[in-house]
Structure formats: C-alpha cells, structure tokens
C-alpha cells in the first residue's frame, strides 16, 4: 500500500487545482449554467410534488431525486448570495452573485472528488525501494485525477457537477479495492440515484459483487464454487440497494409520480445522437447515411424531396429517420451495447474475480455504452478515462491505452470550450480592444448550445 508517512504533496496538489478552478469563475459557461440555476429555483420555490412536472423552462429537472435534493440543499446557501436566482419565472437569469455562487458550489463540492482521489491513491501498491515522490505511482495517480483536463473543462468552464459525482465513484472503487464490498455497493447505489448515466457501469458492479461477495469460494481451477453461495450476503446487498432507491424514489412513488419521474430520466424521443455528436459508432453510421444519401441524389437514384428533413443533432425532444440506412431504435442500441460488453462480463464471472479485473470490466462497460448507447454525450468518455487512470499507474500496457484514450477523449471535448458564436464574438472583441478571451460571466449568445448539453 502507498506510504502514509508523508502526504503533504497531496494537499498541495489539491489546493493548487482548487485555486486554479477559482480563476475560471468569470470564464465562459454553457447553457448548463442556466439548467442548474433553474433546478435550484424549482427545488427551492416549488413543493416536491411539482419538481418533475414544472416545465416553464425547456431545462426541466431530469436527474434522479437524490440530485434534486442536492440542488435543494444548495439553494438554501444560494439565497444568501442572490435570492432572485431562485425564482422559477426568472428564466436565463445571470448576475455576478449568481455566477459566483454557482462556480464556488462546484469548487467546494469537488471536495468529495478530492477525498475519493486520496482514497484511490492509498490503494496503489508502491515499490519497496525508496523512490522520489514525483515518480511514485500514488503521486502520478493524484495528478491524473485531480488535474484531469476533461473535468476542468466540463465542470469549471462548461459548468456541471461531475467532480462531485465522480467522487462517489472513486470512493466506491477504493472500497472494492480494499475488499469492503458493502460500503462500495452503498456508495455506488447513492451515485446511481444522483446521476443515472452511471447505469453504464451497473453490469460490471452486479456481476462482480455477485461473483466475489455472494460466492465465497472458488474451485482449484478458478471457477465459481456454486455451493459457496450465501443467500444472506445477497439479501444484504439487495437491502442496501433497495434502501437507497426507496429513500430516493419513495416520496414520488407515494405521490403516484414514478411514471412521470421515469419519463424525465429516460426521454428516448430525444434522438439517437446528442446535439454535438459523441465520437462513437453511431456518428460514423450517421456520416455513412449522409454520404449514401448525397451519392443517391447525385446519381439520381434518390429524390431529394423524399428524404427525411429532421435533424440528427437537434438536441431538443425530437425523433428522426435515416435517409438510406435502417433507422436505429433504442432497443437496437441496447442489443449492441449488451453484445459489446457480454464477453468481458462472462470472463469476470468465470475466472477473473479480483478488484483489478473488475476495474478492467468496468472500463469495457463504460466504453461499450459510450460506443453503442442511445443519445450518448461526448462527456461520457470521462467514465472510462478516470477509472483507467488507476490501472495506468501500475501497468505499462494500461498506461499506453490510457495515453491514447485520454488524448482522443479530451480532444473530443474541445468543442465544449467555444462555439462559432463565441468565436465570432471573440474575434470582434479582439479587433476592437485586443482582448484574448471572454471576460464576463454573463449569458452566452442565443443558440450557442442546445437541449441535452447536460449528461
């Protein structure tokens, strides 16, 4: 295990990145800033029974109930900064105090991420010989996690709370690395009820916990010992998951609003791809369909008037059909996703039951869902990059994979930094005053981002 003698370097890394985040307070932000402001207003100003019905803004509440309660708790602090930001009717509201609060709320809730990163660093095996701090695997992992470029872009420029959420994931992974499976399961259950995109990882968690916790012994050949199954352990796991879900969804079940909540969480009519295409299989599928449609029109095999006119990237609630290739439904993406992760799950069930084997399968589940899932966001690549960081500092082959994935994955996030409208305004500002970047925390020009920017 990593030495616990001197961890002052970790505090320095955490403090340094926190101060860097504060420099972004007045930087560019996306429409997700208004999304979360509106959720603060909804949870603060309206009764619980109206949280998932309120639709005066297009940015309706579509995260699980635990995250809604998280926004509710933040709203009680926000009222001391600017009470006007908590009025539902104040759509697109921006003020210096509102910007300051929302930016600082991300920085302070990142404390969960910092704690999770520290716990993961403690799980890293260090070489026995004395080594310089800068070359220790735990130090490298701390840098990769705390200073992750993607999180800085998505949370502290674009604006979201992914660091807070990833903190629960890192804590859960650390508990499993320490073979404290019940605590890991509890933390992951909480995470699922904060943000349902982590369902991508649920198959790996389910197989691993069933295999490594509910079955207590293996045969000599490494395969599961069926007689070692513990019903009590399975019931304990079930009780943990059920309790968290009951706490989260129970009030809405009691009010008869579960169908309404689920319709918000899983809006399948948004379309196959997000407004900004994630670099996955379906983006290539769409491009191929466009190419075939163009060739068909030019070769007079297709009539342009007969081709579907709906946008593949509208982001707002809508459906579309491909022009030449078969249109893809949510069930098709589900089958493709399951087929892509099934071999890894079977291997995890068979002979690979260690926590690091679990990490690898978790990574494959995240990537399989990213490549073949329905309405995948470009930011979902972080679900694979961050867990891979833990493996990368201990294995050279994993480090090579990490280099490729983190380079391509973070590169795909660059369009979140500036949109054409922002670039045009920057060019105009530069011509007039020599400015080199956005200077205010105010609202972006209309249309710079569309529905579905938030994961």
Secondary structure as UniProt FT lines:
FT   HELIX           8..22
FT   TURN            23..26
FT   HELIX           32..45
FT   HELIX           48..50
FT   TURN            51..53
FT   HELIX           65..78
FT   TURN            79..81
FT   HELIX           83..86
FT   TURN            88..89
FT   TURN            91..92
FT   HELIX           96..109
FT   HELIX           111..122
FT   HELIX           133..135
FT   HELIX           137..146
FT   HELIX           149..153
FT   HELIX           154..159
FT   HELIX           162..177
FT   TURN            178..179
FT   HELIX           181..192
FT   TURN            193..194
FT   HELIX           196..201
FT   HELIX           202..209
FT   HELIX           210..214
FT   TURN            220..221
FT   HELIX           226..228
FT   HELIX           231..254
FT   TURN            255..256
FT   HELIX           258..265
FT   HELIX           268..270
FT   HELIX           281..298
FT   TURN            299..300
FT   HELIX           304..306
FT   HELIX           330..350
FT   HELIX           355..372
FT   HELIX           378..381
FT   HELIX           382..392
FT   TURN            393..394
FT   HELIX           396..411
FT   TURN            412..413
FT   HELIX           414..416
FT   HELIX           420..433
FT   TURN            446..447
FT   TURN            451..452
//
